[in-house]
């Protein structure tokens, strides 16, 4: 069982076995309260309950943008603290349960799963959302879930390279009835 997390105020989550159909959902940390520390507390509770119930053996999360460009784009200190803190919560909870946990660059995951790393012709999140729905026939409810799916599919391919070719976009759209 592999867990993939797009850690943000609205955490996109995806889990499932490498050869199975994944489950997607969102943890909305805005419900935790107005302060970023409350949101991290909510994430810790959600993750601990999830990990204890489902017991995945691997977790992947989207590595954040480097700090300097994030601040240059006007990110608030609270936002940075929440995003970096969410990684700390996730990594700590996974490691205390003996899980393999790994950060993945979003562009590397998109390249491996969708065939491109950087969208130069518009909104990257919208393109990921539409391609995940069309190519993989899953139904993310938002872009965070679509991003988590891409991370999950990347981790599945890493865990079982034989699945990587079968799940490549080139082969997903080919064949009778597709």
N, C-alpha and C positions, 0 to 999 in steps of 0.2 A: 504494500500500500504506500503510495506516494502522496504527500501533501505539498501543494504549491500555494504560495502566498504573495499577493500584490499588496504590500503593507502600506496603508494610507488611512486617512480618516474613515474612508469606506474601504475596508479590506476585502479584496476579491480573493476567494478561496476556491480551490479545486482539489479533489482527491479521488483516488481510485488505483486499481492495479494496472500495471503496465499494458496488459492486453485487453483490459476491460473498458467499459464506458464510464467516464468520470461523472462525479457529482459536483455542481458548482453552486456557490452561495456567497452572500456578503455579510460581513460583520460590520454594522454601522456604529462606529465608535462615538458618533455625535450623541448617541443616547446615554453615554457614560457621564456626561456633564460638560460644562463649558470650558473647563481647564484641561490642558493637555495631559496633566498627570492623572486625572480621572479617566481619560480615554485609555491611557496605558494600563490602568488598573482593570478596566473592562476587558481589554485585549487579553491580559493575563488570565482573567477568569474564564473567558471564552476558550482560549487555547488550552488551558489546563483541563477543562471539562472535555474538550474535543480529543485531546491526546490520550486521556485516560479511557475514553469510550472506544475510540477507533484504533488506537495503537499503530499508527503508521511506522514504517521502518526508515523512512527518508523524508526530508523536507527541503524544499528549495524556496528561496525568496528573491524578489527583484532587488538587485543592488541599486542604491540611490545614486542620483546624479552627484558628482563631486561637489564638495561644499562651496568652493569659490564660485563656480558658475551659478549655483543655486542662490547664493547671496547676491550676486550681480543681477540676477533676474528679479530681485526684490522679495525673496522669501523672508518671512518673519522668523525671528528667533524661536518662537513657540512652535512654528511649523517644522523647523529643522529639528528641534528637540523631540517632537512627536515622532517624526519619521525615523530618526536615529534611535530613539528610545524603543520604538516598536521592533526594530531589528534586534536590539538587546533582549527584549522580552522573549521574542520568538526563539532566538538562538539559545538563550539560557534554559527555557522550558524544554526544548528539544534535546539539548545536551544532557540535562539531568535525567532524561529517560533513555539515554544511550543511543539516540538516533543520529544518523548521519545527517548533517545540515549543511547547506551550501548556498552561497549567494551567486546569482547569475546576472550578467549584464543583459539588459532587455534586448539590445540590438543583436547579441549573439543568439539568444533564444529565438527571436523573430527570424533571423537568417536561417537557422536550422529547421524551423518548423514551417515558416511561410515562404521562405525563399528570398527574403529581402531583409535588410537590417534597418534602413533609414528611409522614411517616406519623404521624398523631396517635392511631392506634388499635392500637399494638403495635410489634413489632420491625421496624424499617425494613429491615434486611439480609435478614430472612426473606421479607418481602414482595417486595423486589427480586428475590431468587432465584426465587421461585415465578412471578412475572409474566414474567420473562425466559424461563423455560422454557415457560410456557403461551402467551405472545403471539408469541414469536420462534422457537419450536421449536429452541432450541439447548440444549445440555446442560452447563451449568457444573457443575464438581465441588464448588464451594464458593462462599461469598458474595463472596470477592475476585474470582473469575472473573466472577461475575454483575455486579459493580460495573464491572469492566473492560469487559464487553460494553456496558453502558449508555454508558460514555465513548466507546467505539468507534462505536456507532451514532450518538451525538451528533456526533462528528467527521465521520462519513460524510455526515450530513445537512448539516453546514456546508460540506463539500467539494463536495457535489452537491445543491443544494436541491431539484432535481426528484425526488430519492429520498425526501425528507422526508415528503411526503404519502403516498406508497405504503407507507412503513414506520410510519405513525402507528397506534397501537393501535386506533383506530376502524375502520380498513380492514383490519387484520390478522385480526380475528375475523369479518369479514363474508365473504359469498360462498359459493358452493357447495362442499361438502366441507370446510368449515372450522368 
